[in-house]
């Protein structure tokens, strides 16, 4: 094979690689995918009215980092659904949480309600925003009436303060 043919064959392969973008991605404008951080956050309602925050997201309680907020409530106060969704967990066997409800919402979001009593809903129930789910229970430090509330997106904790209104 002549040197010219070898050169042309090499040149053609190199040219095809450049055109198809297999090399030199700097020649193409990269488009960043939309991540959950860029997606609009939903608007959730507070699970109890007038609940004073006694534990914040990322804070520590009894040596554990909080993945939600702890809200002080009144004994027997209703805990309401933060948004429309489906009840996927309702039990009292979740270690460290006591009686717990989990509601799945749109776009991979879910809400967790723990330290509750008198659960009014069952797994599989469709719930509406503001619908009573349970009553405030006792738990955590001092065993005062309180509810633990978490928001998750795709199983990852989200600071509830970012989505609560």
N, C-alpha and C positions, 0 to 999 in steps of 0.2 A: 504494500500500500504506500502510496506516495505521501510525502509530508503535507501536501495541500489537502488531500482527502482526509487525513487524520485531523488536521486543523479544522476543516469544515465540519466533520462529525462532532468533534469536541465543542465547537462554537454552537452548533445546533442544539446539542444537549444542554449547554449552559443557557442559551437563549430561552428554551422551553421551561427550564427551571425558574428563571426570572419571571417569565410571563405568567406562570401558574401560581406564583407566590410561594413556592416551596422554599425559596431562599430569600433573604432580604425582606423580612416582614416590614421593615421601615419604609418600604415603598407603598405600603397599603395603609389606609387610615383604619386604626383599630376602633371598634365600637364596643364600649364596655357594656356587659350585660346588666340588666336591671337587677339589683340585689334587694333583699328584704329591707335593708337600711334606706334604700332609695324609694321604695314603694310607699304610697301614702298610708299613714297609720290610721287604724279604725278609731272611732270614738266610743269608748265604753263609759257606762254610768258607774258611779260609786256603788258598791254592794250594800252599804248601809248608809243611812242619812246621819249626818252630824258626827260621824266617827272620827275621833282624834287619832292621828297617826302616832303610835307608840313604838313602832319599828319601821325603819325605812329599807328600801331595796339596797342591798349591798352592806347593810349594817350587820351587827353581830348580836345574836341572842343565844345565851347559854352555850357559847363556843361554836355556834353554827352561823355561817353567812346566810343572810336572808335573801331569797330569790323573789320575794314579794314584799308586801307591806302588812303590818299588823295594825288593825284598827280597833280602838276601844269602843265598845258598844254598851248597850243596856241589856240586862238579863231579859231574854225572851224577845228582843227586837228582831224583826224580820230581816233576813239576808236575801237580797234580790239579785236576779240575773243581770250581769253587766251588759249583755247584748243578746240578740237572738241566737239560738243554737240548739244543740242536741246534748242531752245528758249522756255521758259515756262512762261515768263512774260514780257510784253512790254507795259508800261503805264506811265502816269505822275501823277497818283493819290497816290503814296506811300508817305505818310506824312513824311516830314523831308528829303526826298531823291530827290524830284523833279522827272524829267523824269528818269525812271529806267528800266533796262533790267536784266533779270535773265536767265542764261544758265545752264542747267543741263549737267553734264559730267559723265564719267564712275566712278564706285566704290563709288557712293553716294556723289560725289563732285558737287558743283555748284559754279558759279561765279556771282557776282552782280556788275553791272555797273550803277552808279547813277550820278546825276548832269550832265546829257548829253543832247544833243539837236539833232534834225534831225535824228530820229531813222530810219535805213535802213531795218530792219528785222521785222518779225511778229511772233506772238506766233505760234508754230508748225514748224517753219523753222529749218532745219538742217544747222548748221554752222561749218566751218572748222577753225582750229587754224590760226590766223592771218587775218581772214576775217573781213573787216570793218563792224561794227555794228551800229555806230552812230558817232556823232561829240562831241567834248569836249564842255561842256556848262559852266554855271556859277552857283556858289552856295557857301554856307559856309561863313566863315569869309571874309569880304572884297569883296565878289562876283567876285573874280578873275576867269579867265578861269581855270577850274580844273575838274577832274573826281574822284569820290569816287569808290574804288574797294575793294570788299570783296571776300574771298574764304570761303566756308563752306563745311563741310563733315557731312552728316547725320544731317543737319540743325544746326550744331554747328560751330561757327566761328573758323577759322584756321588762324594763322598769315600768310598773303600772302608772306612775305619774305622767308618763309620755302619752298615754292613751285615755286616761280618765278625765272626764269633764263633768 
